[in-house]
Amino acid sequence: YLVKWKNLDDSHNEWVQEEDFHDNRPIQRYWKRRRDQQKIVSLRKPKPVRLRLRMPRDQD
């Protein structure tokens, strides 16, 4: 996981293995946020699409 430390700039960010976390609550919060975001995306209605179709003309 990419850890961004509070009150430090991005130069202090670091990749940390899950087993190296002393507390798994931040990981649980992360995955809950991800699930919640997916629910929001799936609940949104798609925008309608307008299509103009032309009927082919009969060629006599």
PyMOL Python script that loads the backbone (N, CA, C, O; Angstrom):
from pymol import cmd

cmd.read_pdbstr("""\
ATOM      1  N   TYR A   1       0.842  -1.172   0.000  1.00  0.00           N
ATOM      2  CA  TYR A   1       0.000   0.000   0.000  1.00  0.00           C
ATOM      3  C   TYR A   1       0.888   1.236   0.000  1.00  0.00           C
ATOM      4  O   TYR A   1       1.935   1.267   0.647  1.00  0.00           O
ATOM      5  N   LEU A   2       0.462   2.231  -0.722  1.00  0.00           N
ATOM      6  CA  LEU A   2       1.202   3.488  -0.717  1.00  0.00           C
ATOM      7  C   LEU A   2       0.723   4.304   0.478  1.00  0.00           C
ATOM      8  O   LEU A   2      -0.440   4.700   0.546  1.00  0.00           O
ATOM      9  N   VAL A   3       1.619   4.547   1.406  1.00  0.00           N
ATOM     10  CA  VAL A   3       1.283   5.279   2.628  1.00  0.00           C
ATOM     11  C   VAL A   3       1.695   6.733   2.461  1.00  0.00           C
ATOM     12  O   VAL A   3       2.841   7.048   2.142  1.00  0.00           O
ATOM     13  N   LYS A   4       0.729   7.602   2.686  1.00  0.00           N
ATOM     14  CA  LYS A   4       0.991   9.042   2.668  1.00  0.00           C
ATOM     15  C   LYS A   4       0.863   9.516   4.107  1.00  0.00           C
ATOM     16  O   LYS A   4      -0.218   9.487   4.695  1.00  0.00           O
ATOM     17  N   TRP A   5       1.959   9.941   4.647  1.00  0.00           N
ATOM     18  CA  TRP A   5       1.993  10.307   6.054  1.00  0.00           C
ATOM     19  C   TRP A   5       1.364  11.672   6.276  1.00  0.00           C
ATOM     20  O   TRP A   5       1.630  12.630   5.551  1.00  0.00           O
ATOM     21  N   LYS A   6       0.535  11.730   7.284  1.00  0.00           N
ATOM     22  CA  LYS A   6      -0.157  12.967   7.633  1.00  0.00           C
ATOM     23  C   LYS A   6       0.858  14.038   8.042  1.00  0.00           C
ATOM     24  O   LYS A   6       1.815  13.768   8.767  1.00  0.00           O
ATOM     25  N   ASN A   7       0.624  15.246   7.564  1.00  0.00           N
ATOM     26  CA  ASN A   7       1.456  16.420   7.874  1.00  0.00           C
ATOM     27  C   ASN A   7       2.876  16.346   7.297  1.00  0.00           C
ATOM     28  O   ASN A   7       3.746  17.115   7.704  1.00  0.00           O
ATOM     29  N   LEU A   8       3.113  15.438   6.365  1.00  0.00           N
ATOM     30  CA  LEU A   8       4.414  15.369   5.696  1.00  0.00           C
ATOM     31  C   LEU A   8       4.188  15.500   4.197  1.00  0.00           C
ATOM     32  O   LEU A   8       3.126  15.137   3.691  1.00  0.00           O
ATOM     33  N   ASP A   9       5.170  16.010   3.499  1.00  0.00           N
ATOM     34  CA  ASP A   9       4.999  16.161   2.054  1.00  0.00           C
ATOM     35  C   ASP A   9       5.171  14.814   1.348  1.00  0.00           C
ATOM     36  O   ASP A   9       5.553  13.819   1.964  1.00  0.00           O
ATOM     37  N   ASP A  10       4.885  14.804   0.064  1.00  0.00           N
ATOM     38  CA  ASP A  10       4.888  13.557  -0.706  1.00  0.00           C
ATOM     39  C   ASP A  10       6.251  12.871  -0.779  1.00  0.00           C
ATOM     40  O   ASP A  10       6.323  11.680  -1.082  1.00  0.00           O
ATOM     41  N   SER A  11       7.299  13.581  -0.514  1.00  0.00           N
ATOM     42  CA  SER A  11       8.622  12.942  -0.550  1.00  0.00           C
ATOM     43  C   SER A  11       8.759  11.876   0.548  1.00  0.00           C
ATOM     44  O   SER A  11       9.656  11.035   0.482  1.00  0.00           O
ATOM     45  N   HIS A  12       7.887  11.906   1.541  1.00  0.00           N
ATOM     46  CA  HIS A  12       7.918  10.923   2.627  1.00  0.00           C
ATOM     47  C   HIS A  12       6.982   9.733   2.381  1.00  0.00           C
ATOM     48  O   HIS A  12       6.949   8.801   3.185  1.00  0.00           O
ATOM     49  N   ASN A  13       6.240   9.757   1.303  1.00  0.00           N
ATOM     50  CA  ASN A  13       5.365   8.624   0.989  1.00  0.00           C
ATOM     51  C   ASN A  13       6.216   7.373   0.832  1.00  0.00           C
ATOM     52  O   ASN A  13       7.372   7.437   0.414  1.00  0.00           O
ATOM     53  N   GLU A  14       5.625   6.237   1.174  1.00  0.00           N
ATOM     54  CA  GLU A  14       6.372   4.993   1.005  1.00  0.00           C
ATOM     55  C   GLU A  14       5.421   3.818   0.812  1.00  0.00           C
ATOM     56  O   GLU A  14       4.275   3.832   1.262  1.00  0.00           O
ATOM     57  N   TRP A  15       5.929   2.814   0.134  1.00  0.00           N
ATOM     58  CA  TRP A  15       5.167   1.584  -0.058  1.00  0.00           C
ATOM     59  C   TRP A  15       5.392   0.684   1.146  1.00  0.00           C
ATOM     60  O   TRP A  15       6.527   0.457   1.565  1.00  0.00           O
ATOM     61  N   VAL A  16       4.287   0.171   1.698  1.00  0.00           N
ATOM     62  CA  VAL A  16       4.362  -0.668   2.898  1.00  0.00           C
ATOM     63  C   VAL A  16       3.554  -1.940   2.644  1.00  0.00           C
ATOM     64  O   VAL A  16       2.434  -1.889   2.136  1.00  0.00           O
ATOM     65  N   GLN A  17       4.133  -3.060   3.000  1.00  0.00           N
ATOM     66  CA  GLN A  17       3.425  -4.338   2.875  1.00  0.00           C
ATOM     67  C   GLN A  17       2.319  -4.418   3.926  1.00  0.00           C
ATOM     68  O   GLN A  17       2.446  -3.871   5.022  1.00  0.00           O
ATOM     69  N   GLU A  18       1.255  -5.093   3.583  1.00  0.00           N
ATOM     70  CA  GLU A  18       0.127  -5.207   4.512  1.00  0.00           C
ATOM     71  C   GLU A  18       0.555  -5.790   5.857  1.00  0.00           C
ATOM     72  O   GLU A  18       0.099  -5.331   6.905  1.00  0.00           O
ATOM     73  N   GLU A  19       1.412  -6.781   5.836  1.00  0.00           N
ATOM     74  CA  GLU A  19       1.834  -7.414   7.091  1.00  0.00           C
ATOM     75  C   GLU A  19       2.702  -6.500   7.963  1.00  0.00           C
ATOM     76  O   GLU A  19       2.929  -6.801   9.134  1.00  0.00           O
ATOM     77  N   ASP A  20       3.181  -5.403   7.410  1.00  0.00           N
ATOM     78  CA  ASP A  20       3.997  -4.465   8.188  1.00  0.00           C
ATOM     79  C   ASP A  20       3.177  -3.392   8.906  1.00  0.00           C
ATOM     80  O   ASP A  20       3.721  -2.589   9.664  1.00  0.00           O
ATOM     81  N   PHE A  21       1.881  -3.387   8.665  1.00  0.00           N
ATOM     82  CA  PHE A  21       1.023  -2.439   9.386  1.00  0.00           C
ATOM     83  C   PHE A  21       0.823  -2.939  10.812  1.00  0.00           C
ATOM     84  O   PHE A  21       0.614  -4.131  11.036  1.00  0.00           O
ATOM     85  N   HIS A  22       0.887  -2.035  11.757  1.00  0.00           N
ATOM     86  CA  HIS A  22       0.653  -2.413  13.156  1.00  0.00           C
ATOM     87  C   HIS A  22      -0.831  -2.419  13.477  1.00  0.00           C
ATOM     88  O   HIS A  22      -1.268  -3.030  14.452  1.00  0.00           O
ATOM     89  N   ASP A  23      -1.587  -1.742  12.653  1.00  0.00           N
ATOM     90  CA  ASP A  23      -3.026  -1.613  12.855  1.00  0.00           C
ATOM     91  C   ASP A  23      -3.675  -1.748  11.477  1.00  0.00           C
ATOM     92  O   ASP A  23      -3.306  -1.023  10.553  1.00  0.00           O
ATOM     93  N   ASN A  24      -4.614  -2.643  11.328  1.00  0.00           N
ATOM     94  CA  ASN A  24      -5.198  -2.850  10.005  1.00  0.00           C
ATOM     95  C   ASN A  24      -6.420  -1.963   9.727  1.00  0.00           C
ATOM     96  O   ASN A  24      -7.019  -2.065   8.657  1.00  0.00           O
ATOM     97  N   ARG A  25      -6.789  -1.110  10.660  1.00  0.00           N
ATOM     98  CA  ARG A  25      -7.948  -0.232  10.442  1.00  0.00           C
ATOM     99  C   ARG A  25      -7.797   0.692   9.236  1.00  0.00           C
ATOM    100  O   ARG A  25      -8.772   0.892   8.512  1.00  0.00           O
ATOM    101  N   PRO A  26      -6.618   1.262   8.988  1.00  0.00           N
ATOM    102  CA  PRO A  26      -6.499   2.092   7.775  1.00  0.00           C
ATOM    103  C   PRO A  26      -6.763   1.287   6.495  1.00  0.00           C
ATOM    104  O   PRO A  26      -7.341   1.807   5.540  1.00  0.00           O
ATOM    105  N   ILE A  27      -6.348   0.051   6.480  1.00  0.00           N
ATOM    106  CA  ILE A  27      -6.588  -0.794   5.310  1.00  0.00           C
ATOM    107  C   ILE A  27      -8.080  -1.089   5.181  1.00  0.00           C
ATOM    108  O   ILE A  27      -8.632  -1.043   4.081  1.00  0.00           O
ATOM    109  N   GLN A  28      -8.719  -1.385   6.278  1.00  0.00           N
ATOM    110  CA  GLN A  28     -10.162  -1.636   6.253  1.00  0.00           C
ATOM    111  C   GLN A  28     -10.924  -0.400   5.775  1.00  0.00           C
ATOM    112  O   GLN A  28     -11.865  -0.511   4.990  1.00  0.00           O
ATOM    113  N   ARG A  29     -10.518   0.767   6.247  1.00  0.00           N
ATOM    114  CA  ARG A  29     -11.171   2.012   5.802  1.00  0.00           C
ATOM    115  C   ARG A  29     -10.971   2.225   4.311  1.00  0.00           C
ATOM    116  O   ARG A  29     -11.890   2.636   3.604  1.00  0.00           O
ATOM    117  N   TYR A  30      -9.768   1.943   3.841  1.00  0.00           N
ATOM    118  CA  TYR A  30      -9.474   2.090   2.412  1.00  0.00           C
ATOM    119  C   TYR A  30     -10.425   1.225   1.577  1.00  0.00           C
ATOM    120  O   TYR A  30     -11.041   1.711   0.628  1.00  0.00           O
ATOM    121  N   TRP A  31     -10.541  -0.051   1.933  1.00  0.00           N
ATOM    122  CA  TRP A  31     -11.378  -0.956   1.146  1.00  0.00           C
ATOM    123  C   TRP A  31     -12.857  -0.615   1.281  1.00  0.00           C
ATOM    124  O   TRP A  31     -13.619  -0.809   0.333  1.00  0.00           O
ATOM    125  N   LYS A  32     -13.271  -0.120   2.420  1.00  0.00           N
ATOM    126  CA  LYS A  32     -14.668   0.315   2.571  1.00  0.00           C
ATOM    127  C   LYS A  32     -14.948   1.498   1.650  1.00  0.00           C
ATOM    128  O   LYS A  32     -15.985   1.541   0.987  1.00  0.00           O
ATOM    129  N   ARG A  33     -14.026   2.454   1.609  1.00  0.00           N
ATOM    130  CA  ARG A  33     -14.188   3.605   0.702  1.00  0.00           C
ATOM    131  C   ARG A  33     -14.273   3.144  -0.744  1.00  0.00           C
ATOM    132  O   ARG A  33     -15.090   3.643  -1.518  1.00  0.00           O
ATOM    133  N   ARG A  34     -13.430   2.198  -1.100  1.00  0.00           N
ATOM    134  CA  ARG A  34     -13.448   1.681  -2.480  1.00  0.00           C
ATOM    135  C   ARG A  34     -14.786   1.028  -2.807  1.00  0.00           C
ATOM    136  O   ARG A  34     -15.343   1.258  -3.881  1.00  0.00           O
ATOM    137  N   ARG A  35     -15.306   0.215  -1.888  1.00  0.00           N
ATOM    138  CA  ARG A  35     -16.607  -0.431  -2.115  1.00  0.00           C
ATOM    139  C   ARG A  35     -17.708   0.613  -2.233  1.00  0.00           C
ATOM    140  O   ARG A  35     -18.571   0.523  -3.106  1.00  0.00           O
ATOM    141  N   ASP A  36     -17.671   1.606  -1.345  1.00  0.00           N
ATOM    142  CA  ASP A  36     -18.685   2.667  -1.379  1.00  0.00           C
ATOM    143  C   ASP A  36     -18.624   3.438  -2.692  1.00  0.00           C
ATOM    144  O   ASP A  36     -19.664   3.783  -3.253  1.00  0.00           O
ATOM    145  N   GLN A  37     -17.431   3.710  -3.185  1.00  0.00           N
ATOM    146  CA  GLN A  37     -17.287   4.415  -4.463  1.00  0.00           C
ATOM    147  C   GLN A  37     -17.844   3.574  -5.602  1.00  0.00           C
ATOM    148  O   GLN A  37     -18.476   4.107  -6.515  1.00  0.00           O
ATOM    149  N   GLN A  38     -17.619   2.282  -5.559  1.00  0.00           N
ATOM    150  CA  GLN A  38     -18.148   1.401  -6.604  1.00  0.00           C
ATOM    151  C   GLN A  38     -19.672   1.393  -6.586  1.00  0.00           C
ATOM    152  O   GLN A  38     -20.307   1.354  -7.640  1.00  0.00           O
ATOM    153  N   LYS A  39     -20.257   1.430  -5.399  1.00  0.00           N
ATOM    154  CA  LYS A  39     -21.717   1.472  -5.291  1.00  0.00           C
ATOM    155  C   LYS A  39     -22.254   2.744  -5.920  1.00  0.00           C
ATOM    156  O   LYS A  39     -23.254   2.715  -6.637  1.00  0.00           O
ATOM    157  N   ILE A  40     -21.596   3.852  -5.655  1.00  0.00           N
ATOM    158  CA  ILE A  40     -22.036   5.132  -6.212  1.00  0.00           C
ATOM    159  C   ILE A  40     -21.972   5.084  -7.733  1.00  0.00           C
ATOM    160  O   ILE A  40     -22.904   5.514  -8.412  1.00  0.00           O
ATOM    161  N   VAL A  41     -20.897   4.573  -8.254  1.00  0.00           N
ATOM    162  CA  VAL A  41     -20.735   4.497  -9.708  1.00  0.00           C
ATOM    163  C   VAL A  41     -21.808   3.602 -10.309  1.00  0.00           C
ATOM    164  O   VAL A  41     -22.375   3.935 -11.349  1.00  0.00           O
ATOM    165  N   SER A  42     -22.094   2.481  -9.678  1.00  0.00           N
ATOM    166  CA  SER A  42     -23.077   1.555 -10.239  1.00  0.00           C
ATOM    167  C   SER A  42     -24.501   2.083 -10.100  1.00  0.00           C
ATOM    168  O   SER A  42     -25.380   1.660 -10.851  1.00  0.00           O
ATOM    169  N   LEU A  43     -24.753   2.991  -9.165  1.00  0.00           N
ATOM    170  CA  LEU A  43     -26.093   3.542  -8.986  1.00  0.00           C
ATOM    171  C   LEU A  43     -26.401   4.686  -9.944  1.00  0.00           C
ATOM    172  O   LEU A  43     -27.567   5.021 -10.155  1.00  0.00           O
ATOM    173  N   ARG A  44     -25.385   5.277 -10.513  1.00  0.00           N
ATOM    174  CA  ARG A  44     -25.613   6.378 -11.432  1.00  0.00           C
ATOM    175  C   ARG A  44     -26.288   5.873 -12.695  1.00  0.00           C
ATOM    176  O   ARG A  44     -25.943   4.821 -13.233  1.00  0.00           O
ATOM    177  N   LYS A  45     -27.250   6.642 -13.148  1.00  0.00           N
ATOM    178  CA  LYS A  45     -27.923   6.275 -14.386  1.00  0.00           C
ATOM    179  C   LYS A  45     -27.068   6.719 -15.563  1.00  0.00           C
ATOM    180  O   LYS A  45     -26.475   7.797 -15.533  1.00  0.00           O
ATOM    181  N   PRO A  46     -27.006   5.912 -16.572  1.00  0.00           N
ATOM    182  CA  PRO A  46     -26.246   6.348 -17.746  1.00  0.00           C
ATOM    183  C   PRO A  46     -26.969   7.489 -18.456  1.00  0.00           C
ATOM    184  O   PRO A  46     -28.197   7.574 -18.430  1.00  0.00           O
ATOM    185  N   LYS A  47     -26.212   8.337 -19.072  1.00  0.00           N
ATOM    186  CA  LYS A  47     -26.804   9.437 -19.818  1.00  0.00           C
ATOM    187  C   LYS A  47     -27.440   8.879 -21.086  1.00  0.00           C
ATOM    188  O   LYS A  47     -26.893   7.974 -21.717  1.00  0.00           O
ATOM    189  N   PRO A  48     -28.596   9.422 -21.456  1.00  0.00           N
ATOM    190  CA  PRO A  48     -29.220   8.938 -22.688  1.00  0.00           C
ATOM    191  C   PRO A  48     -28.390   9.334 -23.910  1.00  0.00           C
ATOM    192  O   PRO A  48     -27.733  10.375 -23.935  1.00  0.00           O
ATOM    193  N   VAL A  49     -28.444   8.495 -24.883  1.00  0.00           N
ATOM    194  CA  VAL A  49     -27.709   8.746 -26.116  1.00  0.00           C
ATOM    195  C   VAL A  49     -28.728   8.965 -27.229  1.00  0.00           C
ATOM    196  O   VAL A  49     -29.672   8.189 -27.380  1.00  0.00           O
ATOM    197  N   ARG A  50     -28.532  10.018 -27.997  1.00  0.00           N
ATOM    198  CA  ARG A  50     -29.428  10.281 -29.121  1.00  0.00           C
ATOM    199  C   ARG A  50     -28.755   9.816 -30.399  1.00  0.00           C
ATOM    200  O   ARG A  50     -27.610  10.161 -30.693  1.00  0.00           O
ATOM    201  N   LEU A  51     -29.482   9.047 -31.122  1.00  0.00           N
ATOM    202  CA  LEU A  51     -28.956   8.547 -32.385  1.00  0.00           C
ATOM    203  C   LEU A  51     -29.860   9.011 -33.517  1.00  0.00           C
ATOM    204  O   LEU A  51     -31.086   8.984 -33.400  1.00  0.00           O
ATOM    205  N   ARG A  52     -29.260   9.425 -34.583  1.00  0.00           N
ATOM    206  CA  ARG A  52     -30.020   9.763 -35.782  1.00  0.00           C
ATOM    207  C   ARG A  52     -29.742   8.684 -36.807  1.00  0.00           C
ATOM    208  O   ARG A  52     -28.616   8.498 -37.269  1.00  0.00           O
ATOM    209  N   LEU A  53     -30.773   8.005 -37.134  1.00  0.00           N
ATOM    210  CA  LEU A  53     -30.624   6.928 -38.097  1.00  0.00           C
ATOM    211  C   LEU A  53     -31.362   7.304 -39.373  1.00  0.00           C
ATOM    212  O   LEU A  53     -32.450   7.879 -39.336  1.00  0.00           O
ATOM    213  N   ARG A  54     -30.771   6.979 -40.460  1.00  0.00           N
ATOM    214  CA  ARG A  54     -31.420   7.223 -41.748  1.00  0.00           C
ATOM    215  C   ARG A  54     -31.811   5.888 -42.347  1.00  0.00           C
ATOM    216  O   ARG A  54     -31.045   4.924 -42.364  1.00  0.00           O
ATOM    217  N   MET A  55     -33.007   5.878 -42.826  1.00  0.00           N
ATOM    218  CA  MET A  55     -33.483   4.680 -43.500  1.00  0.00           C
ATOM    219  C   MET A  55     -32.897   4.654 -44.901  1.00  0.00           C
ATOM    220  O   MET A  55     -32.860   5.682 -45.578  1.00  0.00           O
ATOM    221  N   PRO A  56     -32.450   3.517 -45.333  1.00  0.00           N
ATOM    222  CA  PRO A  56     -31.910   3.457 -46.697  1.00  0.00           C
ATOM    223  C   PRO A  56     -33.030   3.681 -47.715  1.00  0.00           C
ATOM    224  O   PRO A  56     -34.154   3.218 -47.526  1.00  0.00           O
ATOM    225  N   ARG A  57     -32.719   4.373 -48.762  1.00  0.00           N
ATOM    226  CA  ARG A  57     -33.701   4.622 -49.817  1.00  0.00           C
ATOM    227  C   ARG A  57     -33.747   3.420 -50.749  1.00  0.00           C
ATOM    228  O   ARG A  57     -32.733   2.797 -51.063  1.00  0.00           O
ATOM    229  N   ASP A  58     -34.941   3.131 -51.165  1.00  0.00           N
ATOM    230  CA  ASP A  58     -35.091   2.059 -52.159  1.00  0.00           C
ATOM    231  C   ASP A  58     -34.508   2.517 -53.472  1.00  0.00           C
ATOM    232  O   ASP A  58     -34.771   3.628 -53.930  1.00  0.00           O
ATOM    233  N   GLN A  59     -33.743   1.688 -54.052  1.00  0.00           N
ATOM    234  CA  GLN A  59     -33.196   2.023 -55.369  1.00  0.00           C
ATOM    235  C   GLN A  59     -33.999   1.275 -56.415  1.00  0.00           C
ATOM    236  O   GLN A  59     -33.954   0.047 -56.487  1.00  0.00           O
ATOM    237  N   ASP A  60     -34.727   2.016 -57.216  1.00  0.00           N
ATOM    238  CA  ASP A  60     -35.575   1.408 -58.252  1.00  0.00           C
ATOM    239  C   ASP A  60     -34.816   1.240 -59.520  1.00  0.00           C
ATOM    240  O   ASP A  60     -35.362   0.745 -60.506  1.00  0.00           O
TER     241      ASP A  60
END
""", "prot")
cmd.dss("prot")
cmd.show_as("cartoon", "prot")
cmd.util.cbc("prot")
cmd.orient("prot")
